Amino acid sequence: VNMVDAQLKLMLKGARKEDVLQAKALLTQAEVNYNNTKKDKDRIEKLYKKNTVSEKQFDDINSAYAIALSKYKFAKENFSKISKLTRPEELQQAEARLAEANANLNLIKKQFNDSYITSPTDGFVVKKFFEIGEYVNPSSSLLKISDLSKVELIIYVSEIELGYVKLGQTADVYVDAYPDKNFEGKVTYISPEAEFTPKNIQTKDERTKLVFAVKIEIVNNDFKLKAGMPADAIIKVKG
């Protein structure tokens, strides 16, 4: 884009006077050199036919002539380009090339930005649904992320115990991984409906009881508590 933009700016400015003069001087020098070399070439060719010059001299003058001719043509074309004003169609083409280059740059930037997926929340990746190289549909989930800065413990209390539990009460939470440490939590939710004790409760007798789910939120800034850890809680109720 920068190169195309620079070319367009030069075309808009046109050729500088000193550039035209320099190109003219180079053309004049190249033309004189070409004419002199051509005369030498014609002379050497005549002598070569009479076997009065060596084959090396003949080859050397032909090489020198080819170089002089090439330089003369280049200087002539260069002077022609510099001395002419930019034509409107050339300017339009340059503007179109710049617009196309900018469009391609914007597309590349968008594709680059689209290659990054940002999580809407901080947390830890706990599950990966796709591997590198797999095709992903637009509506698919890529990762499961857990925000462990705050964790929830769900406990179940009986109807008799429910009367003692209030929102905002604090609780001491214990996990097997840290038997000598208690984590402080707060009651944030009390289910309005009874349910049978979930099947993951250990004993059959306990699973047949009607209970109420209670959520306890625990601040977990040190990330010691992990998802899925079994835990016990003692809610601090007022007698």
N, C-alpha and C positions, 0 to 999 in steps of 0.2 A: 504493500500500500504506500509506504513512504517513497519508494522509487517511482511509482506511477505518479504520485502527487508532485514529486520534484520535476518530473518530465513535463507535466502539465503547466507548472509554474514557469518553467523555462520557455515553453511555447507561447505563453501569454505575454511574457516580457519581450520576446523576439530576440534577434541576434544583436549583440553589442557591436559598436563600430570597430573597436579594436580587434574583435574576433574576425570580422569580415576582412580587415586589413591584413591580419596575420594569415588567414586562409589564402588570400590573394598572393601574398609573398611566397608562401609555400608552393602554390600552383606555378608561379613564374619560375621559381627555382627548379621544380620538378620538370617543367617543360623544357627549360634550357638543357638540363642534364639529359633528358630523353633525346632531344635533337642532336646533341653532341655524340651520344652513344650510338645513335642510328647511323650517323656519318661514319663513325669508326667501324661499325659493323659492316656497312656496305663496302668500305675500303678493304677490310680484312677478308671478306668473302671473295673479292676479286683476286687478291693476292693468293688466297688459299687454292683457288682454281688453277693458278699458275704454279702451285707447289713452292711458293717463295716464303710461306709462313708455316709454322708447325701446327699440328692438329690441336695441341693444347691452347695455342693462341686463338685458334678458331673457336674452340669450346668456351674459352674464357669470355670472349667478346659476346657470344650468344647469351651466356648467363648474365652478363652485365646488362645487355639490352633488355632481357626479360624482366630484370629487377627494375630498371629505369622505366619501362613501360607500365609496370604494375604501380609504381609510386606516382607516376603521372596521372593514371586513371583515378587512383584514390584521391589525389589532391584536387582533381577536377570535380569529382562527385562531392567532395567535402565542401568545396567553395560554393558549389551550386546549392547545396542544402542550407548553408549558413546565410548566404546572400538573399535567399528567397524569404519572403514573409510567410508566416504560418497561414495556410489556407483554412477557411471555415470548416470544411469537412474533416480536416486533420484535427482541429481543435475539438470538434464534436466527438470524434473517435477517442481522443485522449480523455475527455470527460466521461465517456461511456466506460472506458477501461478503469478509470478511477472509481466510478460508481460500482462496477462489478467487483473490483478488488475489495471495496469496503463491505459489500454484501457478503462476499466469501469470508471475510474476516469476522463479521458478526455471526455468521453461521458456525464457524469454527469455535468461536467463544461460547456460543450457546451449547454446542455439542460437548465442549469441555466441561461447562458448568453442569450440564445434565448428567454427566458421568459420575457425579458425586451425589450421594444420597445422604441427607442430614436427618438425624433423629430429632424428633420434636421435644425430646426430654433427655436429661442426663441419666446415665445408668450403666448397667453391665449387660453384655450380651450373654444370655443364658441358653439360647437355642438358635441354630442356623438352619433355615429351610432350603437353601440352595447352595450349590457348590460353584466354584469358578468355571465358567464356560457353559453353564446351563442357561436355557432360555427362560425368561421371567415374563409373565403376563403383567399388564399394567396394574391390575387389581390385586396382585399377589403380595403376601407378606414376605419380606426377606429375612428378618431377624426378630427374635423375641428379646425385648430389653426390659430388665427389671430395675426400677429405681429403689435401691436399697438404703437410701438415706433415711427413709421412714418405712417401717414394715408393720404389717398387721397380723395379729394373732386372733384366730377365731376360737372362742371357747363356747361350751354349751352348759347352760345352767337349768336346773329344774324349776318348775312353777313355784315351788316353795322358796327357793333361793332368789328368784327373780325380783321379789319385792324389796330386796336389799340393794339391788344394783341400780345405780343412777348414772346418767351421762355426765362425763367430766370427772368421775372418780378415778383416783390413781390406783395402779396395780403393780405389784412386784412380779416380774416374769423370770423364769428360770429355764435354762436349757442344759442338756446333758454335757455339751461341749465345754461349758464353763460352770461347773458345779458350785464353785465358791463365789460366784458373782450373780447379782440380781440386776435386771434391766428394768428401768422405770417406764411404765406405760400409762395410757389414759383411755378410759372407756369412751368410744366415739359413736357406737351404734348398738342399739338393742332391738332385736327382731320383734315385730308386732305379732308374729304368728308362731305357733308351736309347730314343731316337726319331730319326726322320729330321729333319734340319735344316728348320725351318719354311719355308714357301714365300716368306715376305717377305724371306728372305736373298737377297742380290743375285745371286750366280752360280749357274748350274745345277750345277756340280761340287760346290759347297758344300752344295747342297740334297740331294744323294744320300748324304751322310755320316751315320753314326749318331753322335749327340751326346747329352750330358746337360744338362738345364736346371739353371741355378744362379741363385738369387735373391739380389740384393744390396740391402739396405735402406739408404736414404740419408736422413739428417735434413735437412729442407728448410725450416727456420724462416723463411728470407727469401723463400720461395716463388719462387725463380728458376727452378727446374725445373718444367716443365709436363708434363701427361700427353701421351704420344705422341712426345716428343722422342727422336730416335735418339741413342745414347750408346755410348761405348767404356769398358771398365773394365780396369784392371791390378790383379790380385789379388796382394797381398804375401805370397808363400809363402816359407817358410824353406828354404834350400838344404840 
